[in-house]
């Protein structure tokens, strides 16, 4: 969504297409990389602190992006790095906490939680596309920040770690012995290969549609809903296989 917008600014593109995609790439990387540290801090009993800091960083990053103007390094810092760190602090603890409350249907519960990001991927592009022509980029980011603050406030209220799960304040951060297990190593390699190409269609589908001759205006149905349709279909992919995983 932002990839296509940044490449078609009235005063010229924010940067090259590859440089613009680096914003989202860094953000996606930080979701998983920071999740490593967030998971360990969760084990140590700092869940509430992680959620609070993650919420503040994500809201602040989005809000600050609206005031960056057409300056690439500012957008990279605010939207790519600050927002990405906030997302990394939020994602892993949220999924991990939910799974502790289920002995049966645990995979399904985790899939439903993960499908929330797909639902957001349906709603947010539509909000942005409706808002940009009317109120402009800055106020669009303010609207997104307000929605994120509201929804994350609900998450902060509802999510609570189990009191009967002991904290692990000491111990290794990285258990290298896990890499001696072939099953685990194959799993990690598989995820690595999958993520190499996972986000490319999402980043470039709208830009590709314009280059193929579809109307690039925000009112164009064919391009307008491409990202939303892709995210909507992934809801089923996050839930249906998990039903079978619990069998």
RODREN-349435 format. One line per field, with one value per residue: residue number from 0; residue in one letter; x, y, z of N, C-alpha, C, O, CB in turn. Coordinates in steps of 0.2 Angstrom, whole numbers, plus 5000, padded with zeros to 4 digits. Glycine has a CB too. Example, Ala and Ser with C-alpha at 12.3 -4.5 7.8 and 13.67 -1.06 7.14 Angstrom:
BEGIN
nr = 0,1
rest = A,S
n.u = 5066,5064
n.v = 4972,4989
n.w = 5039,5035
ca.u = 5062,5068
ca.v = 4978,4995
ca.w = 5039,5036
c.u = 5066,5064
c.v = 4984,5000
c.w = 5039,5039
o.u = 5071,5067
o.v = 4983,5006
o.w = 5042,5040
cb.u = 5057,5070
cb.v = 4978,4997
cb.w = 5045,5029
***
This chain:
BEGIN
nr = 0,1,2,3,4,5,6,7,8,9,10,11,12,13,14,15,16,17,18,19,20,21,22,23,24,25,26,27,28,29,30,31,32,33,34,35,36,37,38,39,40,41,42,43,44,45,46,47,48,49,50,51,52,53,54,55,56,57,58,59,60,61,62,63,64,65,66,67,68,69,70,71,72,73,74,75,76,77,78,79,80,81,82,83,84,85,86,87,88,89,90,91,92,93,94,95,96,97,98,99,100,101,102,103,104,105,106,107,108,109,110,111,112,113,114,115,116,117,118,119,120,121,122,123,124,125,126,127,128,129,130,131,132,133,134,135,136,137,138,139,140,141,142,143,144,145,146,147,148,149,150,151,152,153,154,155,156,157,158,159,160,161,162,163,164,165,166,167,168,169,170,171,172,173,174,175,176,177,178,179,180,181,182,183,184,185,186,187,188,189,190,191,192,193,194,195,196,197,198,199,200,201,202,203,204,205,206,207,208,209,210,211,212,213,214,215,216,217,218,219,220,221,222,223,224,225,226,227,228,229,230,231,232,233,234,235,236,237,238,239,240,241,242,243,244,245,246
rest = X,X,X,X,X,X,X,X,X,X,X,X,X,X,X,X,X,X,X,X,X,X,X,X,X,X,X,X,X,X,X,X,X,X,X,X,X,X,X,X,X,X,X,X,X,X,X,X,X,X,X,X,X,X,X,X,X,X,X,X,X,X,X,X,X,X,X,X,X,X,X,X,X,X,X,X,X,X,X,X,X,X,X,X,X,X,X,X,X,X,X,X,X,X,X,X,X,X,X,X,X,X,X,X,X,X,X,X,X,X,X,X,X,X,X,X,X,X,X,X,X,X,X,X,X,X,X,X,X,X,X,X,X,X,X,X,X,X,X,X,X,X,X,X,X,X,X,X,X,X,X,X,X,X,X,X,X,X,X,X,X,X,X,X,X,X,X,X,X,X,X,X,X,X,X,X,X,X,X,X,X,X,X,X,X,X,X,X,X,X,X,X,X,X,X,X,X,X,X,X,X,X,X,X,X,X,X,X,X,X,X,X,X,X,X,X,X,X,X,X,X,X,X,X,X,X,X,X,X,X,X,X,X,X,X,X,X,X,X,X,X,X,X,X,X,X,X
n.u = 5004,5009,5020,5017,5011,5022,5030,5023,5022,5016,5027,5037,5045,5048,5060,5071,5063,5067,5074,5063,5055,5064,5060,5048,5053,5063,5055,5047,5057,5061,5050,5051,5065,5066,5057,5063,5071,5060,5052,5061,5061,5048,5047,5054,5046,5041,5030,5020,5027,5034,5023,5018,5028,5030,5017,5018,5029,5025,5013,5019,5029,5021,5013,5023,5028,5019,5023,5035,5037,5043,5055,5067,5075,5070,5057,5061,5067,5056,5044,5050,5060,5057,5043,5043,5051,5042,5032,5038,5040,5027,5021,5026,5025,5011,5005,5011,5006,4992,4992,4996,4985,4977,4975,4969,4965,4975,4983,4973,4968,4980,4980,4969,4972,4983,4977,4972,4981,4979,4966,4968,4975,4966,4957,4965,4972,4960,4955,4966,4966,4954,4956,4967,4965,4956,4960,4973,4991,4997,4986,4980,4989,4988,4975,4977,4986,4977,4968,4976,4981,4969,4965,4976,4976,4965,4970,4980,4973,4965,4974,4984,4996,4997,4996,5000,5011,5028,5041,5056,5069,5083,5096,5100,5100,5100,5098,5109,5110,5099,5100,5105,5096,5088,5075,5071,5080,5077,5065,5067,5075,5066,5056,5065,5067,5054,5051,5059,5052,5040,5034,5035,5025,5015,5021,5023,5012,5002,5010,5014,5002,4998,5009,5005,4994,4982,4971,4978,4972,4965,4952,4950,4944,4950,4964,4963,4958,4967,4978,4970,4962,4971,4976,4964,4961,4972,4967,4960,4970,4978,4970,4962,4972,4976,4966,4967,4979,4978,4972
n.v = 4994,5007,5006,5008,5021,5029,5029,5036,5049,5067,5076,5068,5052,5045,5039,5027,5012,5000,5005,5011,4999,4994,5000,4993,4980,4981,4983,4972,4962,4966,4963,4949,4948,4956,4950,4938,4943,4949,4937,4931,4940,4940,4927,4930,4937,4950,4954,4964,4976,4974,4975,4988,4996,4992,4996,5010,5013,5008,5016,5029,5028,5027,5039,5049,5046,5053,5066,5067,5071,5072,5065,5053,5046,5049,5044,5030,5028,5031,5024,5012,5007,5012,5009,4996,4990,4992,4983,4971,4969,4967,4956,4943,4940,4942,4931,4920,4921,4918,4905,4898,4896,4886,4869,4859,4861,4871,4875,4880,4890,4899,4901,4908,4920,4924,4927,4939,4949,4947,4951,4965,4968,4969,4979,4991,4995,4999,5010,5018,5021,5027,5038,5046,5054,5063,5069,5069,5064,5066,5067,5055,5046,5050,5046,5032,5030,5033,5022,5011,5014,5013,4999,4992,4996,4989,4976,4977,4978,4966,4955,4944,4937,4919,4916,4904,4900,4899,4911,4914,4920,4918,4910,4903,4914,4911,4895,4885,4871,4867,4867,4855,4847,4839,4840,4853,4861,4859,4865,4879,4882,4880,4890,4901,4901,4902,4915,4923,4926,4930,4943,4950,4950,4957,4969,4974,4972,4982,4992,4984,4982,4995,4997,4987,4993,4995,5007,5019,5027,5031,5028,5016,5001,4988,4989,4995,4986,4975,4972,4971,4960,4950,4949,4945,4932,4926,4924,4912,4903,4904,4899,4887,4876,4875,4869,4856,4853,4851,4839
n.w = 5000,5005,4997,4984,4985,4989,4978,4969,4972,4970,4969,4964,4966,4983,4984,4976,4969,4975,4987,4993,4996,5006,5018,5022,5022,5032,5043,5043,5046,5059,5066,5068,5072,5084,5091,5096,5107,5114,5117,5126,5137,5140,5146,5157,5165,5161,5154,5154,5154,5141,5132,5135,5131,5118,5112,5114,5106,5093,5090,5091,5081,5069,5070,5070,5057,5049,5050,5043,5031,5014,5015,5014,5024,5036,5035,5034,5047,5056,5051,5047,5056,5070,5071,5067,5078,5088,5084,5084,5098,5102,5095,5096,5111,5112,5105,5111,5124,5123,5119,5130,5137,5132,5131,5123,5106,5103,5092,5084,5091,5091,5078,5075,5082,5075,5063,5065,5060,5047,5045,5049,5038,5028,5031,5034,5022,5015,5023,5022,5008,5006,5014,5011,4998,5003,5016,5016,5018,5031,5040,5038,5043,5056,5059,5057,5068,5079,5078,5080,5093,5100,5097,5102,5115,5120,5119,5128,5140,5140,5138,5148,5157,5163,5180,5186,5179,5181,5182,5172,5175,5175,5165,5148,5134,5121,5115,5110,5108,5103,5089,5086,5083,5070,5065,5070,5064,5050,5050,5054,5042,5032,5036,5034,5020,5015,5020,5012,5000,5004,5006,4995,4984,4991,4993,4980,4972,4969,4962,4952,4945,4941,4931,4922,4916,4923,4930,4939,4949,4965,4966,4958,4956,4952,4956,4968,4978,4979,4988,4999,4996,4995,5008,5014,5009,5015,5028,5029,5027,5038,5048,5044,5041,5054,5061,5057,5062,5075,5076
ca.u = 5000,5013,5025,5014,5010,5028,5033,5019,5021,5016,5033,5042,5045,5052,5067,5070,5058,5070,5075,5057,5054,5068,5056,5044,5058,5066,5049,5046,5063,5061,5045,5054,5071,5065,5053,5068,5072,5054,5051,5065,5059,5041,5049,5057,5040,5041,5025,5016,5032,5035,5017,5017,5033,5028,5012,5020,5033,5021,5009,5023,5032,5016,5012,5029,5029,5015,5026,5041,5037,5045,5062,5067,5078,5065,5052,5064,5068,5050,5040,5053,5063,5053,5037,5045,5053,5036,5028,5042,5039,5020,5019,5028,5022,5004,5004,5013,5002,4986,4994,4997,4978,4974,4978,4966,4964,4980,4985,4967,4968,4985,4979,4964,4976,4987,4973,4970,4985,4976,4960,4970,4978,4960,4954,4969,4972,4954,4955,4971,4964,4949,4958,4973,4963,4952,4963,4981,4995,4998,4980,4979,4993,4985,4969,4979,4988,4972,4965,4981,4981,4963,4965,4981,4973,4960,4974,4984,4968,4963,4980,4987,5000,4995,4999,5003,5017,5034,5045,5062,5074,5090,5096,5102,5096,5101,5100,5113,5109,5092,5102,5107,5090,5087,5068,5071,5084,5073,5059,5070,5077,5060,5054,5069,5066,5047,5050,5063,5048,5033,5031,5036,5019,5011,5024,5024,5006,4999,5014,5014,4995,4999,5013,5001,4989,4976,4970,4981,4969,4963,4945,4950,4942,4955,4970,4961,4957,4972,4981,4965,4960,4977,4975,4958,4962,4976,4964,4958,4977,4980,4965,4960,4977,4977,4961,4970,4985,4975,4969
ca.v = 5000,5013,5006,5011,5028,5033,5029,5040,5056,5072,5079,5063,5046,5046,5036,5021,5007,4995,5009,5011,4993,4993,5002,4988,4975,4982,4983,4964,4959,4968,4959,4943,4948,4959,4944,4934,4946,4949,4931,4929,4945,4937,4921,4932,4940,4957,4955,4971,4981,4973,4977,4995,4999,4990,5000,5017,5014,5008,5022,5035,5028,5029,5046,5053,5046,5058,5072,5066,5075,5068,5064,5046,5043,5050,5039,5024,5028,5031,5019,5006,5005,5013,5005,4989,4988,4991,4977,4965,4968,4965,4950,4936,4939,4941,4924,4915,4921,4915,4898,4895,4895,4881,4862,4857,4866,4876,4877,4884,4897,4903,4903,4914,4926,4926,4929,4946,4953,4947,4956,4972,4969,4970,4985,4996,4998,5003,5016,5023,5023,5032,5045,5050,5059,5068,5072,5070,5059,5067,5066,5048,5043,5051,5041,5025,5030,5032,5015,5007,5015,5010,4992,4990,4997,4983,4971,4978,4976,4959,4950,4943,4930,4915,4916,4898,4899,4902,4916,4911,4926,4916,4905,4905,4918,4907,4888,4882,4864,4865,4866,4849,4843,4839,4843,4860,4865,4859,4870,4885,4883,4881,4897,4906,4901,4905,4923,4926,4928,4930,4949,4953,4951,4962,4976,4976,4970,4988,4995,4980,4983,5001,4996,4983,4997,4997,5014,5020,5032,5028,5025,5011,4995,4983,4990,4997,4980,4970,4970,4968,4953,4945,4948,4942,4925,4923,4922,4905,4900,4904,4895,4880,4871,4874,4864,4849,4852,4849,4832
ca.w = 5000,5005,4992,4978,4986,4989,4971,4964,4975,4965,4968,4962,4971,4989,4983,4971,4971,4980,4993,4997,4999,5012,5023,5024,5023,5039,5048,5044,5049,5066,5069,5070,5076,5091,5094,5100,5114,5118,5120,5132,5142,5142,5150,5163,5168,5160,5149,5154,5151,5134,5129,5135,5127,5111,5110,5113,5100,5087,5089,5090,5074,5064,5071,5067,5050,5046,5050,5040,5024,5008,5017,5014,5030,5041,5034,5035,5054,5059,5049,5046,5062,5076,5071,5067,5085,5092,5082,5087,5105,5103,5091,5100,5117,5111,5102,5116,5130,5121,5118,5137,5140,5129,5131,5117,5101,5104,5086,5081,5095,5089,5071,5076,5084,5069,5058,5066,5056,5040,5045,5048,5031,5024,5033,5034,5015,5013,5026,5019,5001,5007,5018,5007,4994,5007,5021,5015,5021,5038,5044,5037,5048,5063,5059,5058,5075,5083,5078,5083,5100,5103,5097,5107,5122,5122,5120,5135,5145,5140,5138,5155,5158,5168,5186,5188,5175,5184,5178,5171,5175,5173,5160,5142,5129,5115,5116,5104,5107,5099,5082,5084,5081,5063,5064,5071,5059,5044,5051,5053,5035,5029,5037,5031,5013,5014,5021,5007,4995,5006,5006,4988,4981,4995,4992,4973,4968,4966,4957,4946,4942,4937,4926,4918,4913,4927,4932,4946,4953,4971,4965,4953,4960,4951,4960,4975,4983,4978,4994,5004,4994,4996,5015,5016,5008,5020,5034,5029,5027,5045,5052,5042,5042,5061,5063,5056,5066,5082,5076
c.u = 5004,5018,5023,5013,5017,5031,5029,5017,5020,5023,5039,5042,5050,5059,5066,5065,5061,5072,5068,5054,5058,5064,5052,5048,5061,5061,5048,5051,5063,5056,5047,5060,5070,5061,5057,5069,5065,5051,5054,5063,5052,5042,5051,5052,5039,5035,5022,5021,5033,5029,5016,5022,5032,5023,5014,5024,5029,5017,5014,5027,5027,5014,5017,5030,5024,5018,5033,5042,5040,5053,5063,5070,5074,5059,5055,5065,5061,5045,5043,5056,5059,5047,5038,5047,5047,5032,5031,5041,5032,5018,5020,5025,5014,5002,5005,5009,4995,4987,4994,4990,4974,4978,4976,4965,4969,4982,4979,4967,4974,4984,4974,4967,4980,4983,4971,4974,4982,4970,4962,4973,4972,4958,4959,4970,4966,4954,4960,4969,4959,4951,4963,4970,4959,4956,4970,4984,4996,4992,4978,4983,4991,4979,4972,4982,4983,4969,4970,4981,4975,4963,4970,4979,4969,4965,4978,4979,4966,4968,4983,4990,4997,4999,5002,5009,5023,5038,5052,5067,5081,5090,5099,5097,5095,5103,5103,5112,5103,5094,5105,5102,5088,5080,5068,5074,5081,5068,5062,5072,5071,5057,5058,5068,5059,5047,5054,5058,5041,5030,5032,5030,5015,5014,5023,5017,5003,5003,5014,5007,4995,5003,5010,4996,4983,4977,4973,4978,4966,4956,4945,4949,4948,4961,4968,4961,4962,4975,4976,4963,4965,4977,4969,4958,4967,4973,4962,4965,4979,4976,4964,4965,4978,4972,4964,4976,4984,4973,4974
c.v = 5006,5012,5010,5019,5032,5033,5034,5047,5061,5075,5074,5058,5048,5044,5031,5016,5002,4999,5009,5005,4991,4995,4996,4981,4975,4981,4975,4961,4960,4964,4953,4943,4951,4954,4939,4937,4947,4943,4929,4934,4942,4931,4924,4936,4947,4958,4962,4976,4981,4976,4985,4998,4998,4995,5007,5018,5013,5014,5028,5034,5030,5036,5050,5052,5051,5065,5072,5070,5070,5067,5057,5043,5044,5045,5032,5023,5027,5025,5012,5003,5006,5009,4998,4986,4987,4985,4971,4964,4966,4958,4944,4935,4938,4934,4919,4915,4917,4907,4894,4893,4889,4874,4859,4863,4872,4879,4882,4890,4901,4905,4909,4920,4929,4929,4937,4951,4953,4952,4963,4973,4970,4977,4991,4999,5002,5009,5021,5026,5028,5039,5049,5055,5065,5072,5073,5065,5060,5065,5058,5044,5044,5047,5034,5024,5029,5025,5011,5007,5012,5002,4989,4991,4992,4977,4971,4976,4969,4954,4950,4937,4926,4915,4910,4896,4902,4906,4912,4917,4924,4911,4907,4909,4914,4899,4884,4875,4862,4864,4860,4844,4844,4842,4850,4864,4865,4865,4877,4887,4884,4888,4902,4907,4904,4913,4926,4929,4930,4937,4953,4954,4957,4969,4978,4975,4977,4991,4991,4981,4989,5000,4991,4987,4998,5004,5014,5025,5028,5025,5019,5004,4989,4983,4992,4991,4974,4967,4968,4961,4948,4943,4944,4934,4922,4921,4915,4901,4899,4900,4888,4875,4870,4869,4857,4848,4850,4842,4827
c.w = 5000,5000,4986,4979,4986,4982,4967,4968,4969,4964,4966,4968,4977,4988,4977,4974,4976,4987,4997,5000,5005,5018,5026,5026,5030,5044,5049,5047,5057,5069,5072,5074,5083,5095,5098,5107,5118,5121,5126,5138,5145,5147,5157,5167,5167,5154,5149,5152,5144,5130,5129,5131,5119,5108,5109,5107,5093,5085,5088,5083,5069,5064,5068,5060,5046,5045,5047,5034,5019,5009,5018,5021,5036,5041,5036,5043,5057,5058,5049,5053,5069,5077,5071,5074,5089,5090,5084,5094,5106,5100,5095,5106,5117,5109,5108,5122,5129,5121,5125,5140,5137,5129,5124,5112,5101,5097,5083,5085,5092,5082,5071,5078,5079,5064,5059,5062,5049,5040,5045,5041,5026,5025,5032,5027,5013,5016,5023,5012,5001,5010,5014,5003,4998,5012,5021,5019,5028,5042,5043,5042,5055,5064,5061,5066,5080,5084,5081,5090,5103,5103,5102,5114,5125,5123,5126,5140,5146,5141,5145,5155,5163,5174,5188,5184,5178,5179,5177,5170,5174,5168,5153,5138,5123,5116,5110,5103,5103,5091,5081,5083,5074,5061,5065,5066,5052,5045,5051,5046,5031,5029,5033,5023,5011,5015,5016,5001,4997,5005,4999,4984,4984,4993,4985,4969,4965,4961,4951,4942,4938,4931,4920,4914,4917,4929,4939,4950,4959,4970,4960,4957,4959,4955,4967,4980,4982,4984,4999,5002,4996,5004,5017,5015,5013,5027,5035,5029,5034,5050,5050,5043,5050,5064,5062,5060,5073,5082,5078
o.u = 5004,5021,5026,5014,5017,5035,5031,5012,5024,5024,5045,5040,5054,5063,5060,5064,5058,5071,5069,5052,5056,5065,5052,5046,5061,5062,5047,5050,5064,5057,5046,5061,5073,5061,5055,5069,5065,5049,5052,5063,5050,5039,5050,5053,5036,5036,5021,5019,5033,5030,5014,5020,5033,5023,5012,5024,5031,5017,5012,5027,5029,5014,5016,5032,5026,5016,5037,5048,5039,5057,5060,5067,5074,5058,5051,5064,5060,5043,5040,5055,5058,5045,5035,5046,5046,5029,5028,5040,5030,5014,5015,5022,5011,4997,5002,5007,4993,4983,4993,4990,4969,4984,4979,4964,4967,4982,4981,4966,4972,4985,4974,4966,4980,4986,4968,4972,4983,4969,4959,4972,4973,4956,4956,4970,4967,4952,4958,4970,4958,4948,4962,4972,4959,4955,4974,4981,4995,4993,4975,4980,4991,4978,4969,4981,4984,4967,4967,4981,4975,4961,4969,4982,4969,4963,4979,4981,4966,4967,4984,4987,4994,5005,5007,5012,5023,5039,5054,5069,5085,5085,5099,5091,5090,5108,5099,5112,5103,5091,5106,5103,5086,5079,5065,5072,5081,5066,5059,5071,5071,5054,5055,5067,5058,5044,5053,5059,5037,5024,5029,5029,5012,5011,5022,5017,5001,5001,5014,5007,4992,5001,5012,4992,4978,4982,4971,4981,4965,4954,4939,4953,4950,4964,4972,4964,4961,4975,4977,4961,4963,4978,4970,4956,4966,4976,4963,4965,4983,4978,4964,4964,4979,4973,4963,4977,4988,4972,4972
o.v = 5011,5018,5014,5023,5037,5038,5035,5050,5061,5077,5076,5059,5052,5047,5030,5016,5000,4995,5009,5005,4986,4992,4995,4978,4970,4977,4973,4956,4955,4963,4951,4939,4948,4953,4937,4933,4946,4943,4926,4932,4943,4931,4921,4938,4951,4963,4964,4981,4986,4980,4988,5003,5003,4997,5010,5023,5017,5016,5032,5040,5033,5039,5055,5057,5053,5069,5077,5071,5064,5068,5054,5039,5040,5042,5028,5018,5023,5021,5007,4997,5001,5005,4994,4980,4982,4981,4966,4958,4962,4955,4940,4930,4934,4931,4914,4910,4914,4904,4888,4890,4888,4874,4855,4868,4878,4885,4887,4896,4907,4911,4913,4926,4935,4933,4940,4956,4958,4955,4967,4979,4973,4981,4996,5005,5007,5014,5027,5032,5033,5044,5055,5061,5070,5078,5077,5061,5055,5061,5055,5039,5040,5044,5031,5019,5025,5023,5006,5003,5009,4999,4984,4987,4989,4974,4966,4974,4966,4949,4955,4931,4929,4916,4910,4890,4908,4904,4909,4919,4929,4908,4914,4908,4914,4898,4882,4872,4856,4861,4858,4838,4850,4846,4854,4869,4870,4868,4881,4892,4888,4891,4907,4912,4908,4916,4932,4935,4932,4938,4958,4960,4961,4974,4984,4977,4977,4994,4994,4981,4990,5003,4992,4984,5001,5007,5011,5026,5022,5021,5016,5003,4986,4978,4990,4992,4969,4961,4963,4957,4943,4938,4940,4930,4916,4917,4912,4896,4895,4898,4884,4870,4864,4866,4853,4842,4846,4839,4821
o.w = 4996,4997,4983,4974,4983,4981,4961,4966,4964,4958,4966,4973,4976,4990,4974,4980,4981,4992,5003,5006,5009,5023,5032,5030,5034,5049,5054,5051,5060,5075,5078,5079,5088,5101,5103,5111,5124,5126,5131,5144,5150,5152,5162,5173,5171,5150,5143,5148,5140,5125,5124,5127,5115,5102,5104,5103,5088,5079,5083,5080,5064,5059,5064,5057,5041,5042,5047,5031,5020,5005,5023,5024,5040,5046,5039,5046,5062,5062,5050,5055,5072,5081,5074,5076,5093,5095,5086,5096,5111,5103,5096,5108,5121,5112,5109,5125,5133,5124,5125,5145,5139,5127,5121,5114,5099,5097,5080,5081,5091,5080,5067,5075,5077,5060,5054,5059,5045,5035,5042,5039,5021,5020,5030,5026,5009,5013,5023,5011,4997,5008,5014,5003,4995,5012,5025,5023,5032,5047,5048,5045,5059,5070,5065,5069,5085,5089,5085,5094,5108,5108,5105,5118,5130,5128,5130,5146,5151,5144,5148,5153,5168,5174,5193,5184,5178,5173,5182,5164,5171,5166,5152,5138,5119,5119,5106,5097,5101,5088,5075,5081,5072,5057,5061,5064,5049,5040,5047,5043,5027,5024,5031,5020,5006,5011,5015,4999,4993,5003,4998,4982,4981,4993,4984,4963,4959,4956,4946,4936,4933,4925,4914,4910,4914,4930,4943,4956,4959,4974,4959,4962,4963,4957,4971,4986,4986,4986,5003,5007,4998,5006,5022,5019,5014,5031,5040,5033,5036,5055,5054,5046,5051,5069,5067,5062,5076,5087,5078
cb.u = 4995,5017,5027,5007,5007,5033,5033,5012,5026,5011,5036,5049,5048,5049,5070,5077,5055,5077,5078,5051,5054,5074,5051,5039,5063,5070,5043,5044,5070,5061,5039,5055,5076,5061,5049,5075,5075,5048,5052,5072,5058,5037,5054,5063,5041,5047,5020,5014,5039,5036,5010,5018,5041,5026,5006,5024,5039,5017,5005,5029,5034,5009,5010,5035,5026,5008,5027,5043,5042,5044,5064,5072,5085,5062,5049,5071,5071,5046,5037,5059,5070,5051,5032,5051,5058,5032,5028,5049,5040,5016,5022,5036,5023,5001,5007,5020,5000,4984,5000,5001,4974,4973,4977,4960,4957,4986,4986,4961,4969,4992,4976,4958,4980,4992,4966,4971,4992,4975,4956,4976,4982,4955,4952,4976,4974,4948,4957,4978,4963,4943,4961,4977,4959,4946,4961,4983,5002,5000,4974,4981,5000,4983,4965,4985,4993,4967,4964,4988,4981,4957,4966,4988,4970,4955,4979,4986,4961,4959,4985,4981,5007,4995,4994,4998,5016,5038,5046,5063,5073,5094,5090,5105,5098,5105,5094,5120,5109,5088,5107,5111,5084,5088,5063,5074,5091,5071,5056,5076,5081,5055,5053,5076,5066,5042,5053,5068,5047,5033,5034,5041,5014,5012,5032,5029,5001,4998,5021,5014,4990,5002,5020,4999,4988,4976,4963,4988,4963,4964,4941,4957,4935,4956,4974,4954,4950,4977,4985,4959,4958,4983,4976,4952,4965,4982,4957,4955,4982,4980,4958,4958,4983,4977,4955,4972,4989,4970,4967
cb.v = 5000,5013,4998,5008,5029,5029,5022,5036,5057,5077,5083,5066,5040,5042,5033,5018,5003,4993,5015,5014,4987,4996,5008,4986,4974,4989,4986,4962,4962,4975,4958,4938,4953,4965,4941,4933,4953,4952,4925,4930,4952,4934,4917,4937,4939,4960,4949,4972,4980,4966,4974,4997,4997,4983,5000,5019,5008,5001,5024,5035,5021,5025,5048,5050,5039,5058,5075,5059,5081,5071,5069,5043,5047,5057,5039,5024,5035,5037,5020,5006,5009,5020,5007,4988,4993,4997,4977,4966,4975,4970,4950,4936,4945,4946,4923,4917,4929,4917,4896,4900,4902,4882,4858,4853,4869,4873,4871,4880,4896,4899,4897,4912,4924,4921,4925,4948,4951,4940,4954,4972,4964,4965,4985,4995,4992,4998,5015,5019,5017,5029,5043,5045,5056,5064,5069,5077,5059,5074,5070,5046,5045,5059,5041,5023,5036,5038,5013,5008,5023,5012,4989,4993,5004,4982,4970,4985,4980,4957,4951,4944,4931,4908,4919,4893,4901,4897,4923,4906,4929,4913,4901,4899,4925,4910,4884,4884,4861,4871,4872,4846,4845,4833,4839,4861,4861,4852,4869,4886,4877,4876,4898,4904,4894,4902,4924,4922,4923,4929,4954,4949,4945,4961,4975,4973,4966,4993,4995,4973,4983,5007,4993,4977,4993,4992,5016,5023,5035,5032,5030,5010,4992,4983,4996,5000,4978,4972,4976,4973,4953,4948,4954,4944,4924,4927,4926,4903,4903,4912,4899,4881,4873,4881,4865,4848,4859,4854,4830
cb.w = 5006,5012,4990,4976,4993,4994,4968,4963,4980,4968,4974,4961,4968,4995,4989,4969,4965,4977,4992,4992,4994,5011,5022,5019,5018,5040,5045,5037,5046,5067,5064,5064,5072,5090,5089,5096,5113,5113,5115,5131,5139,5136,5147,5162,5175,5157,5150,5161,5155,5132,5132,5143,5128,5110,5116,5119,5100,5087,5095,5095,5073,5065,5078,5071,5047,5049,5057,5039,5024,5001,5023,5009,5031,5041,5027,5032,5056,5058,5042,5041,5063,5077,5065,5062,5088,5091,5074,5085,5109,5099,5084,5100,5122,5106,5096,5118,5132,5114,5114,5141,5139,5121,5137,5119,5101,5108,5081,5082,5102,5089,5067,5081,5090,5067,5057,5073,5056,5038,5051,5053,5029,5025,5041,5037,5010,5014,5034,5018,4997,5011,5025,5003,4988,5010,5028,5017,5018,5039,5042,5030,5047,5063,5053,5053,5076,5082,5070,5080,5101,5098,5090,5105,5123,5116,5114,5135,5144,5133,5133,5160,5159,5165,5192,5188,5167,5187,5180,5165,5182,5179,5159,5138,5128,5109,5119,5104,5114,5099,5080,5091,5086,5059,5069,5078,5058,5043,5058,5058,5033,5031,5044,5032,5010,5019,5028,5003,4989,5014,5011,4983,4981,5002,4993,4970,4972,4972,4960,4948,4947,4942,4928,4921,4907,4933,4932,4944,4950,4977,4962,4949,4957,4944,4957,4975,4982,4973,4997,5004,4986,4994,5019,5012,5001,5021,5035,5022,5022,5047,5052,5034,5039,5065,5059,5048,5066,5084,5069
***
